[in-house]
Amino acid sequence: MPTTEYAQADEEVRAPIASAEVTAPLAKLAVHELPEDAVLRGPVPSQSAIRRMKEKVKLMLPDTLFLSLLHRKCIGRYPRLLNPATFNEKILQRNLRPDPRYVRLTDKLTVREYVASKLGEAHVVPLIAAPETFTREVFNSLPNAFVMKANHGSTFVEIVRDKSETTFERLQELAERWLSTSFYWVARERHYRRIKPRIFFEELLLDRNGQIPADFKIHCFGGHSGHPLMYILLITDRFGHNTHGDVFDEQWRRLDVMIGPYTRSPTPPPRPENLEAVLKAASIMAKDFDYVRVDLYAPDNRVYFGELTFTPGAGVLPFTPDSIDYEWGKLLSVEAEV
């Protein structure tokens, strides 16, 4: 059993590690409400006590049962794990039987060497520090602007534009909370169990207007057999108050599709000047896999690597329309049976 409760992280749109696709619905997931008479037989427990009891019950569930219930909660149907057809069902298989490569390539620190070997150092966001322990001395040595991250999850991100507006104590508390969270227990993605939690600091990427660049989440299918089929989820203003997610094909034709919690922009974002470079980088990173989501940033005609995601949304990622779940399922090879 883990020593901490589930990460109560906000969705990927507004918070750090973003598995927006996972954490928001998971935070609301309860196996079932307590029986009505269970409350009437004794002292009335507080809401926090009830929540803790629910969390403990969830921790006791086997991974397969937990994921089936979570899939039912988020997608609206129970998954077919032995004969999967949809994208989410096949991703659930990956949760339960991950490729051994996922550990090194999901770890946001160890993946850096892999990216440098594939794309070159110029496409890796400059690393400021990756200390064994976050101390006041480390904090004092950081530049005025930076990004603090943890390597073992998908929403552990803190953007610092001006160090004078934060404190060592605040960041230390945040780091301790991240490090004490086992991301595996959030949605039973088993490859996360083998990642040793670390805090690290990267250069803050900004475009020429001083804005955080849009996030290109490129879903790549069939990379090992040649040029992959790619769908682009462009997330704009991810850390702001006007977040949107627009889905495009490789020709930058906007599709009438929504993924996860992201709503479409009122007006389609313009085609990036360096779209070809972005797609080329994604294709290179995807060529060893049947499917992977490659996250990139492309400020001012530069291309930087973000992360590789092999189990997006942990297999409980809603699509609008729901038919996309089935269409993308046809593009993804069936994994070994659970």
Wavefront OBJ file of the C-alpha trace (Angstrom):
o trace
v 0.000 0.000 0.000
v 1.229 3.521 -0.668
v 2.118 5.899 2.139
v 0.167 8.772 0.651
v -3.326 9.335 -0.681
v -4.049 9.718 -4.355
v -2.667 12.816 -5.974
v -5.415 15.404 -5.786
v -3.991 17.164 -8.792
v -6.096 19.417 -10.973
v -6.673 18.548 -14.605
v -3.860 18.840 -17.089
v -5.237 22.076 -18.444
v -4.648 24.166 -15.379
v -2.158 22.332 -13.241
v 1.245 20.823 -13.401
v 1.424 17.170 -14.224
v -1.374 17.125 -16.195
v -3.057 14.072 -16.631
v -6.029 16.223 -16.721
v -7.438 13.369 -18.601
v -7.130 11.244 -15.470
v -6.979 13.171 -12.260
v -10.174 15.168 -12.537
v -12.503 12.189 -13.019
v -10.462 10.068 -10.658
v -10.737 12.584 -7.849
v -14.501 12.149 -8.070
v -14.412 8.393 -8.387
v -15.968 6.464 -5.523
v -16.507 2.748 -5.801
v -19.922 3.316 -4.300
v -21.390 5.633 -1.722
v -21.465 4.214 1.774
v -24.693 2.359 2.620
v -27.219 4.748 4.093
v -27.588 2.770 7.315
v -23.820 2.673 7.814
v -23.975 6.312 8.761
v -27.055 5.950 10.930
v -25.644 3.151 13.099
v -22.966 5.291 14.730
v -21.442 8.751 14.968
v -21.778 10.661 11.719
v -18.344 10.717 10.048
v -17.048 13.932 8.549
v -16.838 14.360 4.806
v -13.059 14.073 5.023
v -13.382 10.799 6.970
v -15.765 9.413 4.344
v -13.386 10.458 1.595
v -10.473 8.746 3.349
v -12.521 5.564 3.699
v -13.352 5.639 0.005
v -9.697 6.132 -0.882
v -8.687 3.166 1.282
v -11.303 0.988 -0.407
v -9.965 1.998 -3.826
v -6.427 1.114 -2.796
v -7.566 -2.402 -1.945
v -9.018 -3.084 -5.385
v -6.960 -5.181 -7.848
v -5.665 -3.142 -10.771
v -7.939 -4.796 -13.327
v -11.082 -4.208 -11.270
v -10.071 -0.666 -10.406
v -9.441 0.227 -14.048
v -12.704 -1.380 -15.151
v -14.625 0.732 -12.639
v -12.687 3.855 -13.568
v -13.330 3.240 -17.275
v -17.037 2.786 -16.563
v -17.062 6.016 -14.539
v -15.267 8.108 -17.164
v -16.258 6.530 -20.486
v -19.691 5.198 -19.606
v -19.137 1.502 -20.304
v -17.140 -1.377 -18.921
v -14.030 -2.208 -20.937
v -13.414 -5.438 -22.813
v -9.937 -6.268 -21.606
v -9.700 -9.714 -23.188
v -10.950 -8.614 -26.601
v -10.314 -4.862 -26.753
v -11.634 -2.807 -29.636
v -11.411 0.836 -28.611
v -8.372 3.039 -28.159
v -9.022 3.313 -24.427
v -9.415 -0.432 -23.979
v -6.077 -1.061 -25.666
v -4.420 1.628 -23.555
v -5.777 -0.126 -20.457
v -3.866 -3.193 -21.587
v -0.719 -1.103 -21.692
v -1.375 0.045 -18.131
v -1.478 -3.567 -16.987
v 1.284 -4.990 -19.212
v 3.625 -2.127 -20.061
v 6.550 -2.494 -22.421
v 9.760 -2.476 -20.311
v 10.979 0.515 -22.335
v 8.202 2.691 -20.934
v 9.957 3.162 -17.585
v 13.060 4.908 -18.949
v 11.143 6.808 -21.611
v 8.371 7.997 -19.292
v 10.848 9.221 -16.666
v 11.243 12.899 -17.554
v 14.910 12.871 -16.593
v 16.152 9.637 -18.132
v 14.278 10.289 -21.387
v 16.429 13.358 -22.020
v 19.409 11.267 -23.153
v 17.173 9.267 -25.502
v 15.757 12.453 -27.030
v 19.210 13.940 -27.499
v 20.300 10.797 -29.357
v 17.247 10.930 -31.643
v 16.696 14.651 -32.228
v 19.866 16.293 -30.934
v 20.670 18.322 -27.816
v 19.240 21.473 -29.385
v 15.728 20.039 -29.028
v 16.044 19.237 -25.311
v 14.900 21.979 -22.935
v 18.023 23.161 -21.050
v 18.337 21.555 -17.631
v 19.221 23.921 -14.792
v 19.494 21.442 -11.917
v 18.421 17.954 -10.852
v 19.475 17.832 -7.191
v 19.274 14.734 -5.024
v 17.732 16.982 -2.375
v 16.033 20.334 -2.808
v 17.797 22.633 -0.375
v 17.879 26.354 0.228
v 21.264 26.428 -1.478
v 19.712 24.919 -4.592
v 16.905 27.475 -4.483
v 19.362 30.356 -4.120
v 21.337 29.138 -7.139
v 18.293 29.080 -9.448
v 17.838 31.886 -11.996
v 15.042 34.411 -11.730
v 12.744 32.397 -14.024
v 12.488 28.611 -14.257
v 10.145 25.614 -14.252
v 10.139 23.127 -11.380
v 9.030 19.596 -12.265
v 8.945 16.064 -10.930
v 10.012 13.226 -13.197
v 7.493 10.560 -12.163
v 4.070 11.903 -13.076
v 2.173 13.970 -15.587
v 0.997 17.053 -13.731
v 3.903 17.985 -11.511
v 4.809 21.403 -12.935
v 5.347 24.770 -11.280
v 6.139 27.786 -13.466
v 8.147 30.540 -11.806
v 8.424 33.731 -13.835
v 9.883 35.795 -11.000
v 11.685 34.058 -8.130
v 11.137 37.039 -5.859
v 7.414 36.262 -5.906
v 7.846 32.799 -4.389
v 9.800 31.320 -1.490
v 11.998 28.332 -0.824
v 9.517 27.123 1.810
v 6.618 27.152 -0.647
v 8.516 25.243 -3.316
v 9.930 22.825 -0.755
v 6.423 22.002 0.474
v 5.287 21.469 -3.114
v 8.302 19.277 -3.878
v 7.740 17.143 -0.785
v 4.099 16.625 -1.743
v 5.058 15.542 -5.251
v 7.821 13.228 -4.073
v 5.531 11.526 -1.568
v 2.953 10.782 -4.266
v 3.167 7.444 -6.046
v 1.722 8.222 -9.473
v 1.040 4.544 -10.072
v -1.782 4.674 -7.537
v -3.523 7.492 -9.399
v -4.636 5.290 -12.298
v -2.653 2.034 -11.994
v -0.245 2.722 -14.858
v 2.229 0.075 -13.768
v 5.341 1.447 -15.438
v 5.230 4.413 -13.045
v 5.974 2.096 -10.108
v 9.596 1.732 -11.221
v 10.402 5.418 -11.641
v 12.411 6.876 -8.752
v 10.877 10.277 -7.916
v 13.158 13.270 -8.478
v 12.728 17.031 -8.568
v 14.406 18.969 -11.354
v 14.503 22.467 -12.816
v 14.369 23.489 -16.465
v 14.697 26.730 -18.360
v 11.368 28.515 -18.796
v 10.419 28.502 -22.480
v 8.737 31.689 -23.690
v 7.930 32.932 -27.172
v 8.893 36.333 -28.556
v 5.797 37.814 -26.878
v 6.798 36.502 -23.477
v 4.063 33.873 -23.515
v 4.285 30.173 -22.682
v 4.165 28.368 -26.044
v 1.291 26.137 -27.088
v 1.548 22.433 -26.340
v 1.559 20.090 -29.349
v 0.339 16.646 -28.260
v 0.859 14.518 -31.353
v -0.778 11.090 -31.365
v 1.402 8.905 -33.619
v 0.166 5.557 -34.961
v 2.295 2.982 -36.773
v 5.643 4.708 -36.413
v 7.642 1.464 -36.593
v 6.365 0.693 -40.089
v 7.315 4.004 -41.667
v 5.846 7.493 -41.522
v 3.225 7.421 -38.750
v -0.344 8.557 -39.058
v -0.515 11.636 -36.843
v -3.271 13.604 -35.155
v -2.375 16.833 -33.393
v -4.026 18.099 -30.228
v -2.947 21.732 -29.888
v -3.473 23.086 -26.389
v -3.331 26.865 -26.122
v -3.098 28.968 -22.950
v -2.634 25.781 -20.957
v -1.674 27.582 -17.750
v -4.001 30.523 -18.259
v -7.735 31.133 -18.026
v -8.692 30.646 -21.670
v -7.474 27.115 -22.334
v -8.596 25.362 -25.512
v -7.694 22.166 -27.328
v -8.056 21.858 -31.092
v -7.501 18.641 -33.040
v -5.891 18.717 -36.489
v -4.720 16.235 -39.077
v -1.246 16.464 -40.631
v -2.462 18.979 -43.221
v -3.648 21.264 -40.395
v -7.305 20.696 -41.149
v -9.228 21.161 -37.931
v -11.357 18.155 -37.044
v -14.714 18.222 -35.321
v -13.252 16.300 -32.405
v -12.613 17.020 -28.750
v -10.218 15.048 -26.559
v -10.525 14.938 -22.791
v -11.631 18.159 -21.084
v -10.487 20.520 -23.830
v -13.036 22.589 -25.743
v -12.360 23.886 -29.252
v -11.258 27.461 -29.877
v -13.891 29.873 -31.241
v -11.552 30.467 -34.194
v -9.113 27.823 -35.463
v -5.501 28.606 -34.512
v -3.370 29.479 -37.563
v -1.078 26.908 -39.122
v 2.345 27.098 -37.432
v 5.154 28.278 -39.686
v 7.299 25.347 -38.589
v 4.615 22.651 -38.733
v 6.781 20.459 -40.982
v 9.625 20.584 -38.452
v 7.234 19.702 -35.635
v 5.829 16.716 -37.517
v 9.296 15.564 -38.543
v 10.447 15.604 -34.908
v 7.342 13.673 -33.829
v 7.883 11.124 -36.608
v 11.484 10.534 -35.545
v 10.468 10.037 -31.910
v 7.627 7.689 -32.888
v 9.447 5.363 -35.263
v 10.231 2.692 -32.652
v 6.625 2.321 -31.502
v 3.255 1.155 -32.736
v 1.742 4.084 -30.877
v 3.059 6.930 -28.760
v 1.980 10.461 -28.022
v 4.841 12.886 -28.607
v 4.556 16.241 -26.832
v 6.462 19.154 -28.347
v 6.741 22.935 -28.062
v 7.416 25.136 -31.078
v 8.050 28.747 -30.048
v 9.349 31.089 -32.755
v 10.249 28.342 -35.242
v 12.170 26.318 -32.685
v 11.146 22.787 -31.679
v 11.576 21.445 -28.154
v 10.710 18.043 -26.752
v 8.137 17.831 -23.950
v 7.509 14.176 -23.102
v 6.571 10.750 -24.446
v 3.244 9.329 -23.304
v 2.416 5.674 -23.923
v -0.821 5.498 -21.902
v -2.605 8.836 -22.471
v -5.462 9.403 -20.119
v -4.615 6.042 -18.512
v -7.205 4.444 -20.793
v -10.083 6.556 -19.511
v -9.784 9.428 -21.990
v -13.179 10.673 -23.241
v -13.556 11.502 -26.925
v -16.229 13.664 -28.516
v -17.723 12.096 -30.528
v -17.357 8.725 -28.845
v -16.910 7.067 -32.258
v -13.304 8.336 -32.288
v -12.533 5.880 -29.488
v -13.445 3.064 -31.893
v -11.765 4.635 -34.945
v -8.479 5.131 -33.114
v -8.816 1.649 -31.665
v -8.537 0.249 -35.195
v -5.222 2.047 -35.605
v -3.655 0.554 -32.486
v -2.389 -3.015 -32.424
v -3.790 -5.352 -29.781
v -1.415 -5.864 -26.870
v -0.893 -9.147 -25.075
v -3.952 -10.420 -23.255
v -4.439 -9.364 -19.644
l 1 2 3 4 5 6 7 8 9 10 11 12 13 14 15 16 17 18 19 20 21 22 23 24 25 26 27 28 29 30 31 32 33 34 35 36 37 38 39 40 41 42 43 44 45 46 47 48 49 50 51 52 53 54 55 56 57 58 59 60 61 62 63 64 65 66 67 68 69 70 71 72 73 74 75 76 77 78 79 80 81 82 83 84 85 86 87 88 89 90 91 92 93 94 95 96 97 98 99 100 101 102 103 104 105 106 107 108 109 110 111 112 113 114 115 116 117 118 119 120 121 122 123 124 125 126 127 128 129 130 131 132 133 134 135 136 137 138 139 140 141 142 143 144 145 146 147 148 149 150 151 152 153 154 155 156 157 158 159 160 161 162 163 164 165 166 167 168 169 170 171 172 173 174 175 176 177 178 179 180 181 182 183 184 185 186 187 188 189 190 191 192 193 194 195 196 197 198 199 200 201 202 203 204 205 206 207 208 209 210 211 212 213 214 215 216 217 218 219 220 221 222 223 224 225 226 227 228 229 230 231 232 233 234 235 236 237 238 239 240 241 242 243 244 245 246 247 248 249 250 251 252 253 254 255 256 257 258 259 260 261 262 263 264 265 266 267 268 269 270 271 272 273 274 275 276 277 278 279 280 281 282 283 284 285 286 287 288 289 290 291 292 293 294 295 296 297 298 299 300 301 302 303 304 305 306 307 308 309 310 311 312 313 314 315 316 317 318 319 320 321 322 323 324 325 326 327 328 329 330 331 332 333 334 335 336 337 338
